Amino acid sequence: MCLRLVGELDMSTVGQLNDTIDRLAADGARQLLLDLAELTFCDSTGIAAFVRGDNRAAADGGWLRLTGATGRVDRVLQVTGLADVLAYQPDTADPASQDAP
């Protein structure tokens, strides 16, 4: 399952992402790709949502990957170390070809 995040991910929008991840997990989704190519901003609540989603997926025997971040969002992933912790693919060309963590 691929989710495309658009705009800003912050305290006012992170609840929607968490709710969507929870709903997809409850519906049986075990593999989740978050496409960040159109995400223009991500604060600490967004980072926490990525970690929460990754933990949720792992607990259910699945995985969560991030892909396509640019600009500030890519910088946040690099500076926080999240790019190293989560399965981060800068290129959205063929995310299915990457091995699960």
N, C-alpha and C positions, 0 to 999 in steps of 0.2 A: 504494500500500500504506500502510495506517495502523497504527502501533503505539501502543497506549495504555500509558503508563508509570504505574505505581501504586506508591505508597510512597516509599521513599528511594532515591536514586541516589548511591552513594558508592563508596569503594574496595572494599567487600565485594560490591557488586552490578553494578558497571560492566562487568565481564567478560561478564556475560550479555547486556548491550545490545550490546557490541562484537561478540560472537559472532553474535547475531541479525542485526545489520546486515550482517556479512560473509556469512552464509548466504543472506540475501535477495538480496544483490548477486550472489553466485555463481549463484543461481537465476534471475537476469535482471531483478530489480526495479531500476528506474532512478529511480523517483519514490517518495520516502518521506516521509510525514508523521508526526511524532512528536507525539502528543496528550499534553500535560503537565498536563491538568486535574486529575488525581488524584495527581500527583507532589507530595509534601509537603516534600522536601528534595533539594538538589543541591549537591554540593561541587565542588572543582576537577577531580576525575577525571570527573565528569559533564559539566562544561563541555568538557573535553578530548575526551570521547566524541562530543559534538555536533559539534565542529570536525572530528574525525577522520571522522565519518560524512558530513559535508558535503563534505570533500575527496574521500572515496571516491566519493560520488555524482557529483561534478563530473568526476572523472577518467574515469568510465564514461559521461559524456554525460547525466547525470541531475541531480536536485536533491534536497535534503533541506530540509524546512520544519519549524518548531516552531510549535505552536499551544496556546492554552488555559492557559498558565501563570498561576498565581494566587499571592498571598501572597509568601512568601520566595523561591520559585522565580522568579516574575516579577521580583522585586527583584534577584536575582542576575543575571538576563539583562540588566536595565537597567544595573546598576552596572558590570558587566564590559564592556559595549558589545556583547555578543553579539546582543542584539535588533536592533542596527543592522547587524551584519556578516552574520548569517544571515537568511534570509527568515522573520521572526517575525510571526505573526498572533495577536494576543491573543484574538480571537473565533473560536470553533470552529464558528460557524453554517454556513458554506459554504466550507470550505478549497479545494474544487475550483475555485471561481470566481476565485481569485487567480492572477495571472500568475506563471509560474516566474521565478526570478531570472535 
